[in-house]
Amino acid sequence: MRRRDVIAGLGGAAAWPGFAAGQARGQRRLGILLVYGDAHPDSPVIVDTLKESLKRAGWIWGQNLAVDLQYGNGDAERMRVQAEEILARKPDVVLAQGVVGATALQRATTTVPVVFMMLQDPVGGGFVTNLSRPGGNLTGFTNFDFVLVGKWLQLLKELSPGVTRALALINPDYRARLAGYTAEIARIGPELGIDARIAGVHDAAEIEAAITDFAAQPKGGLVALPDAVTGVYGQRIVDLAATYSLPAVYAYAAPVRLGGLAAYTSSVVQDVQRAAGYIDRILRGAVVGDLPVQASERFITLLNLKTAATLGLTISPSLMATADELVE
């Protein structure tokens, strides 16, 4: 997928060398580094929500706010280059999605304010030293704590009581995060009667190999942990789960709307709205290191009734009643 740059206010006509000279007087600059590609179903939700939230705060794209929007499509090396390109245009603040986006920007700057969102374990991952007073140039919002592994496995077991094995998918390259999920799976799996293990995956080929191998034995189910890889390749995981008749629970909503069985997840709209609030405060003079890291406030359960029927699963009335969204 090709790189897409959006410079609000220039109409796409000006070349990069003219960007600084063409910036309107008093205009501020926002960089955005998304881990998804522009074709991902959540991308327009993120962009539209951010644009509208900033507008309500008085920041109009193309008027008093120039915007450089980059889509990384889950490629860490691509996002490293994109981070450098964003910083070369001297933004006042940058929004980073996920561990991959935050890592790329953390390695590229120690001075430009960075607001991250949809990121796990910011202290263990080395992004901040303290949640209440981050102190450096990064702060933002986390979405999933490691203990949510128990919720995902419990949801899998409730939907498919016969499951005794689970395969959890995640990119293994971020060691602190991997260690956190591994420890929690080892703790909670036996309590639920599930032999759970993690498969480290980087791309579609590795996802296919891991699921195909796992599906050779019966009574299995999948958990797609929160990660750029499982987010970008969500549709592929959904397709493989269908091919092998595996119940699967996702950390994101989008795969359920694409045919996945179920998800327990944070609200993308709310996560973006809260990040926009920090961007607004920084643009108005707040010190990034003084803004505390905050966790997502709302989580939702999604169930795909058609997929459940295809798998021959009966959803309990209590689970139906507590679900926030039923996909038919």
VOGU-3710 file (C-alpha; in Angstrom, 3 decimals, decimal comma):
1> mrrrdviagl> 0,000/0,000/0,000  1,433/3,343/-1,003  2,403/6,002/1,502  -0,219/8,682/1,877  0,656/12,147/3,093  -2,034/14,624/3,934  -1,077/18,221/4,470  -4,204/20,093/5,442  -4,383/23,567/4,029  -2,120/22,985/1,029
11> ggaaawpgfa> -4,679/21,176/-1,080  -2,058/18,599/-2,048  -0,644/20,885/-4,726  2,518/22,138/-3,056  5,757/20,176/-2,969  7,408/19,383/0,343  10,173/22,029/0,043  7,508/24,693/-0,026  5,700/23,420/3,029  7,416/25,584/5,651
21> agqargqrrl> 7,249/28,678/3,500  3,585/28,083/2,678  2,425/27,570/6,233  -0,164/30,121/7,289  0,813/32,628/9,960  -0,141/31,277/13,386  -0,833/27,821/12,041  0,236/24,909/14,226  1,376/21,481/13,052  0,147/18,039/14,020
31> gillvygdah> 1,795/14,807/12,916  -0,191/11,558/12,970  1,433/8,128/12,709  -1,167/5,361/12,429  -0,199/1,718/12,603  -3,064/0,732/10,294  -3,264/1,186/6,531  -5,773/3,590/5,035  -7,952/0,638/3,945  -8,350/-0,692/7,486
41> pdspvivdtl> -11,956/-0,244/8,663  -10,883/1,626/11,794  -8,731/4,174/9,951  -11,545/6,481/8,795  -13,114/6,246/12,254  -9,850/7,373/13,852  -9,249/10,193/11,378  -12,823/11,504/11,353  -13,117/11,359/15,148  -9,802/13,144/15,610
51> keslkragwi> -10,675/15,812/13,082  -14,086/16,478/14,627  -12,768/16,424/18,207  -10,057/18,947/17,407  -12,563/21,099/15,546  -14,709/21,283/18,672  -11,599/22,403/20,552  -11,012/25,179/17,999  -8,401/23,500/15,777  -9,503/23,436/12,143
61> wgqnlavdlq> -7,569/21,220/9,732  -6,293/23,368/6,899  -6,860/26,634/8,727  -5,042/26,981/12,036  -3,795/23,370/12,034  -1,608/21,744/9,372  -1,794/17,957/9,494  0,692/15,341/8,300  -1,052/11,961/8,294  0,909/8,742/7,724
71> ygngdaermr> -0,367/5,151/7,501  2,186/2,536/8,547  0,243/-0,617/7,646  1,909/-2,493/10,508  5,415/-2,238/9,019  7,903/-1,218/11,727  10,641/-0,165/9,287  8,200/1,828/7,194  6,965/3,566/10,333  10,524/4,372/11,401
81> vqaeeilark> 10,995/6,255/8,130  7,587/7,903/8,418  8,388/9,088/11,939  11,527/10,789/10,669  9,587/12,391/7,819  6,967/13,726/10,224  9,610/15,158/12,560  11,490/16,770/9,671  8,466/19,045/9,209  8,815/20,261/12,815
91> pdvvlaqgvv> 5,403/19,443/14,264  4,213/20,937/17,522  2,879/17,545/18,626  2,582/14,033/17,163  -0,113/11,405/17,710  1,171/7,811/17,680  -0,998/4,722/17,467  0,069/1,575/19,274  3,382/0,168/20,417  4,886/0,274/16,923
101> gatalqratt> 4,017/3,925/16,361  5,166/5,017/19,818  8,410/3,062/19,483  9,211/4,670/16,131  8,730/8,164/17,532  10,452/7,481/20,839  13,562/6,401/18,948  13,405/9,415/16,652  12,943/12,276/19,145  13,396/13,154/22,797
111> tvpvvfmmlq> 12,000/16,669/22,492  8,882/16,782/20,298  5,720/16,075/22,346  4,190/12,689/21,487  0,705/11,565/22,511  0,250/7,812/22,203  -3,010/5,886/22,163  -3,979/2,188/22,058  -0,751/1,162/23,757  -0,146/-1,432/26,486
121> dpvgggfvtn> 2,194/-1,331/29,496  3,824/2,080/28,933  6,071/1,744/31,991  7,189/-1,831/31,351  7,671/-1,007/27,690  9,957/1,895/28,575  7,805/4,668/27,117  7,374/6,498/30,425  8,938/6,121/33,849  5,855/7,097/35,815
131> lsrpggnltg> 2,165/7,031/34,944  1,143/10,077/36,965  4,074/12,243/35,831  5,652/10,782/32,701  8,397/13,407/32,761  9,685/12,925/29,218  8,237/13,847/25,839  5,682/11,014/25,677  2,318/10,557/27,364  -1,096/9,314/26,372
141> ftnfdfvlvg> -3,623/6,551/26,778  -3,426/2,816/27,313  -6,210/0,482/26,281  -5,496/-3,068/27,492  -4,010/-4,348/30,718  -2,492/-7,839/30,762  -5,259/-9,080/33,071  -7,699/-8,775/30,165  -6,267/-12,057/28,870  -8,497/-13,639/31,486
151> kwlqllkels> -11,533/-11,844/30,052  -10,728/-12,982/26,506  -10,179/-16,600/27,551  -13,297/-16,539/29,722  -15,350/-15,191/26,815  -13,939/-17,924/24,565  -14,872/-20,591/27,115  -18,345/-19,176/27,639  -19,041/-19,136/23,923  -17,533/-22,575/23,311
161> pgvtralali> -17,492/-24,635/26,545  -15,792/-27,540/24,788  -12,618/-25,547/24,203  -9,665/-26,963/26,155  -6,852/-25,482/24,050  -6,201/-21,882/23,016  -3,694/-20,214/20,740  -3,024/-16,525/21,396  -1,499/-14,559/18,507  0,835/-11,586/18,933
171> npdyrarlag> 4,008/-10,029/17,531  6,794/-11,312/19,829  9,256/-8,485/19,153  8,167/-6,255/22,043  9,535/-8,315/24,922  8,003/-6,578/27,923  4,532/-6,851/26,438  5,084/-10,468/25,390  6,278/-11,363/28,895  3,211/-9,739/30,447
181> ytaeiarigp> 0,734/-11,632/28,291  2,663/-14,899/28,614  2,649/-14,731/32,412  -1,057/-13,928/32,578  -1,987/-16,725/30,174  0,021/-19,197/32,239  -1,815/-18,030/35,363  -5,395/-17,862/34,138  -5,476/-20,695/31,571  -5,461/-23,572/34,107
191> elgidariag> -8,174/-21,865/36,181  -10,453/-22,010/33,134  -9,437/-25,514/32,123  -7,638/-24,223/29,024  -4,167/-25,186/27,886  -3,190/-21,825/26,376  0,002/-20,817/24,614  1,253/-17,864/22,610  2,283/-17,962/18,957  4,629/-15,197/17,851
201> vhdaaeieaa> 3,636/-13,934/14,398  4,891/-11,143/12,157  2,861/-11,447/8,960  0,101/-13,295/7,123  2,297/-16,296/6,312  3,273/-16,851/9,934  -0,330/-16,398/11,051  -1,477/-19,034/8,576  1,260/-21,476/9,583  0,525/-21,082/13,306
211> itdfaaqpkg> -3,247/-21,497/12,973  -2,988/-24,397/10,522  -0,660/-26,284/12,845  -2,845/-25,560/15,881  -6,036/-26,651/14,103  -4,648/-30,165/13,556  -5,813/-31,045/17,097  -9,433/-30,770/18,340  -11,128/-28,580/20,962  -9,139/-25,478/20,100
221> glvalpdavt> -9,915/-21,774/20,029  -8,076/-18,587/19,105  -7,369/-15,309/20,862  -6,059/-12,428/18,740  -4,173/-10,304/21,274  -3,890/-6,521/20,760  -1,084/-5,812/18,335  -0,338/-4,173/14,996  -0,005/-7,588/13,336  -3,345/-8,924/14,587
231> gvygqrivdl> -4,955/-5,585/13,771  -3,600/-5,293/10,238  -4,220/-8,977/9,448  -7,527/-9,239/11,271  -9,406/-10,333/8,163  -6,900/-13,113/7,517  -7,334/-14,417/11,063  -11,111/-14,314/10,636  -10,864/-16,272/7,370  -8,566/-18,917/8,852
241> aatyslpavy> -10,789/-19,313/11,907  -13,704/-19,946/9,546  -11,702/-22,380/7,425  -10,837/-24,526/10,443  -14,100/-23,938/12,353  -12,271/-22,399/15,287  -14,054/-20,093/17,727  -12,004/-16,928/18,067  -12,054/-13,915/20,384  -10,486/-10,629/19,322
251> ayaapvrlgg> -9,068/-7,620/21,142  -10,524/-5,321/18,462  -14,044/-4,744/17,204  -13,297/-4,589/13,479  -12,689/-8,355/12,991  -16,102/-9,164/14,504  -17,794/-6,899/12,008  -15,805/-8,729/9,310  -17,026/-12,153/10,423  -15,114/-12,893/13,621
261> laaytssvvq> -16,956/-14,505/16,513  -16,525/-12,099/19,424  -14,500/-9,253/20,911  -13,984/-7,532/24,213  -12,397/-4,203/23,442  -12,104/-0,525/24,168  -14,040/2,137/22,296  -11,949/3,451/19,397  -13,987/6,653/19,291  -13,465/7,299/22,984
271> dvqraagyid> -9,735/6,503/22,789  -9,303/9,022/19,964  -11,435/11,684/21,642  -9,316/11,510/24,784  -6,082/11,668/22,781  -7,457/14,748/20,999  -7,948/16,359/24,397  -4,251/15,980/25,181  -3,274/17,277/21,744  -5,398/20,357/22,368
281> rilrgavvgd> -3,806/20,946/25,780  -0,275/20,620/24,397  -1,039/22,998/21,527  -2,230/25,483/24,150  0,980/25,238/26,150  0,665/22,246/28,482  3,902/20,392/29,234  3,668/16,849/27,874  5,621/15,376/30,783  3,077/16,779/33,260
291> lpvqaserfi> 0,089/15,047/31,642  -0,610/11,670/33,306  -0,947/8,474/31,337  -4,569/7,336/31,497  -6,346/4,053/30,831  -9,393/3,454/28,652  -12,608/4,066/30,547  -15,072/2,016/28,526  -14,953/-1,546/27,238  -17,517/-3,214/25,013
301> tllnlktaat> -18,475/-6,775/24,071  -19,353/-7,612/20,476  -20,866/-10,899/19,305  -21,353/-12,076/15,728  -24,555/-14,128/15,780  -24,156/-15,444/12,242  -20,654/-16,758/12,968  -21,846/-18,359/16,206  -24,615/-20,144/14,300  -22,165/-21,329/11,646
311> lgltispslm> -19,949/-22,804/14,372  -22,969/-24,452/16,008  -22,593/-22,414/19,196  -25,465/-21,393/21,461  -24,996/-18,014/23,091  -26,408/-17,869/26,606  -29,214/-15,379/27,312  -27,058/-13,670/29,941  -24,237/-13,075/27,469  -26,677/-11,869/24,843
321> atadelve> -28,150/-9,441/27,342  -24,807/-7,972/28,350  -23,364/-7,633/24,831  -22,991/-4,057/23,608  -23,243/-4,929/19,922  -24,774/-7,907/18,140  -23,633/-8,423/14,559  -26,068/-10,374/12,374
//
